[in-house]
Amino acid sequence: MKNNLIVILFLLLNPTIAFSGEIYGTIKKDGRPIPEGSEIKVEMLTSGKTYSSKCAQYGSYSLYVPGKGRGLLIIQNDELISEPILIYIYENAIQYDFVLEEKNGSFPVRRK
């Protein structure tokens, strides 16, 4: 019983336990998936740190971000650099599907 109490107190009082969020989804441009290897970047507004990942086949992506909060997501490859879009990172995984549309030479991003 004493060992259980010690473990519970350790878990409650240990500030080094961190939560991480996952964002995942698909990205399309002109109705088709963006090319494999396109880079996804998220700059966290709370910490200023940047995290990145690459798109897989069919425009799918997955990115783990330590902590939670707001961030700016940017998509880029050889053909384009998107405008930033505000996203929210939670403790649990969240799906963000995006569509890129070219307007006057820039690429605004909208959620699908």
Stockholm file with secondary structure:
# STOCKHOLM 1.0

chainA/1-112         MKNNLIVILFLLLNPTIAFSGEIYGTIKKDGRPIPEGSEIKVEMLTSGKTYSSKCAQYGSYSLYVPGKGRGLLIIQNDELISEPILIYIYENAIQYDFVLEEKNGSFPVRRK
#=GR chainA/1-112 SS CHHHHHHHHHHHHCTTCCCEEEEEEEEEETTEECCTTCEEEEEETTTCCEEEEECCGGGEEEEEEEBCEEEEEEEECSSCBBCCEEEEECSSCEECCEEECCBTTBBCEEEC
#=GC SS_cons         CHHHHHHHHHHHHCTTCCCEEEEEEEEEETTEECCTTCEEEEEETTTCCEEEEECCGGGEEEEEEEBCEEEEEEEECSSCBBCCEEEEECSSCEECCEEECCBTTBBCEEEC
//
